[in-house]
Amino acid sequence: MIIEINKHTTLGEISEQFNKYYPFLKIEFFNDSNHWVDSSDSGKLMLKSLCVGDIVTMRHTVLLEFHFWNKTGMIESVFKNKVGLDAQVFRRNCDSWIQTTGTDELTLEEQNSIGKFDSEDMLHGTNRTNKL
């Protein structure tokens, strides 16, 4: 996956591109940084309608290339180091989203697979947790 970011790119556009490749993951942006395994404060979530250029100074277009084997913590670091955005990856968990803090060592593929598995019961109306 390659995400092209310029000063006119909205946070929502970045999120949509990311979610297209990983439907059980999403990326959100915050106006404060967190450390590798720390969670981000939901009160500091940035609006998806904001353009990157409204948040950070960009002189050039940036191309970010991510692969299924990249760890989610690395994805967050790349957004911070290459664009100046504080990103947090979330994973689908049934009918809600949870921050991947504590599992930042897992790859995008592993996180997406966990999200899919955790959401299958909800999507298909089954409940494997009560079966022996």
C-alpha positions as CSV (number, residue, x, y, z in Angstrom):
1,M,0.0,0.0,0.0
2,I,1.3,3.4,-0.9
3,I,-0.3,6.5,0.7
4,E,0.4,9.8,-1.0
5,I,0.2,12.8,1.3
6,N,0.4,16.4,0.5
7,K,-0.7,19.6,2.3
8,H,-4.2,19.3,0.8
9,T,-4.7,15.6,1.8
10,T,-7.4,15.3,4.5
11,L,-7.0,13.0,7.5
12,G,-10.1,11.2,6.3
13,E,-8.6,10.5,2.9
14,I,-5.6,8.9,4.6
15,S,-7.9,6.8,6.8
16,E,-10.0,5.7,3.9
17,Q,-6.9,4.5,1.9
18,F,-5.6,2.6,4.9
19,N,-9.0,1.0,5.7
20,K,-9.3,-0.1,2.0
21,Y,-6.3,-2.4,2.5
22,Y,-7.1,-3.4,6.0
23,P,-10.9,-3.5,6.6
24,F,-10.6,-4.6,10.2
25,L,-8.2,-1.8,11.0
26,K,-8.4,2.0,11.0
27,I,-6.0,4.8,11.6
28,E,-6.8,7.9,13.6
29,F,-4.8,11.0,14.2
30,F,-4.3,12.9,17.5
31,N,-3.0,16.3,18.5
32,D,-0.5,14.8,20.9
33,S,2.1,12.0,20.6
34,N,2.1,8.8,22.5
35,H,4.9,6.3,23.1
36,W,5.1,2.9,21.4
37,V,2.7,1.1,23.8
38,D,0.8,4.0,25.3
39,S,-2.8,4.7,24.3
40,S,-3.9,8.0,22.9
41,D,-6.5,10.3,24.6
42,S,-9.7,10.1,22.7
43,G,-10.4,13.8,23.7
44,K,-7.4,14.8,21.5
45,L,-8.7,13.0,18.3
46,M,-8.4,15.3,15.2
47,L,-11.3,15.8,12.8
48,K,-11.1,13.8,9.6
49,S,-11.9,16.9,7.6
50,L,-8.6,18.6,8.5
51,C,-6.0,18.9,5.8
52,V,-2.5,17.8,6.6
53,G,-1.2,21.3,5.8
54,D,-3.5,22.7,8.5
55,I,-1.6,20.6,11.1
56,V,2.0,20.5,9.9
57,T,4.2,22.4,7.5
58,M,4.7,20.4,4.3
59,R,7.0,21.5,1.5
60,H,6.8,18.3,-0.6
61,T,4.5,15.4,-1.3
62,V,5.4,12.4,0.8
63,L,4.9,8.8,-0.3
64,L,4.5,6.3,2.5
65,E,4.8,2.6,1.6
66,F,3.5,0.0,4.0
67,H,3.5,-3.8,3.7
68,F,1.5,-6.5,5.4
69,W,4.5,-7.5,7.4
70,N,5.1,-4.0,9.0
71,K,4.3,-3.8,12.7
72,T,1.6,-1.4,13.7
73,G,3.9,0.5,16.0
74,M,6.2,1.1,13.1
75,I,3.3,2.5,11.0
76,E,2.6,5.0,13.8
77,S,6.3,5.9,14.0
78,V,6.5,6.5,10.2
79,F,3.6,8.9,10.3
80,K,5.3,10.8,13.1
81,N,8.8,10.8,11.6
82,K,8.0,11.4,7.9
83,V,4.9,13.6,8.1
84,G,4.7,14.9,11.6
85,L,1.3,13.3,12.4
86,D,0.5,11.5,15.6
87,A,-1.2,8.3,14.4
88,Q,-2.8,5.5,16.2
89,V,-3.9,2.2,14.7
90,F,-7.2,0.7,15.9
91,R,-8.5,-2.8,15.5
92,R,-12.1,-3.9,15.0
93,N,-13.3,-5.8,18.1
94,C,-16.9,-7.1,17.5
95,D,-18.9,-3.8,17.2
96,S,-16.3,-1.5,18.6
97,W,-12.7,-0.3,17.9
98,I,-9.8,-0.8,20.2
99,Q,-6.4,0.8,20.1
100,T,-3.6,-1.6,19.2
101,T,-1.4,-0.4,22.1
102,G,0.1,-3.4,23.8
103,T,0.1,-5.2,20.5
104,D,2.2,-2.8,18.5
105,E,4.6,-5.6,17.8
106,L,2.1,-7.4,15.7
107,T,2.0,-6.9,11.9
108,L,-0.7,-5.3,9.9
109,E,-1.7,-8.7,8.6
110,E,-1.9,-10.2,12.1
111,Q,-3.9,-7.3,13.5
112,N,-6.3,-7.4,10.6
113,S,-6.8,-11.1,11.0
114,I,-7.5,-10.8,14.7
115,G,-10.0,-8.0,14.0
116,K,-11.7,-10.2,11.4
117,F,-11.9,-13.2,13.7
118,D,-13.1,-11.1,16.6
119,S,-15.8,-9.6,14.4
120,E,-17.0,-12.7,12.6
121,D,-19.5,-13.6,15.4
122,M,-21.1,-10.2,15.2
123,L,-21.1,-10.2,11.4
124,H,-22.6,-13.7,11.1
125,G,-24.8,-13.8,14.2
126,T,-22.9,-16.6,15.9
127,N,-21.3,-16.8,19.3
128,R,-18.3,-19.2,19.5
129,T,-17.3,-18.0,22.9
130,N,-20.2,-20.0,24.6
131,K,-19.5,-23.2,22.7
132,L,-17.3,-25.9,24.2
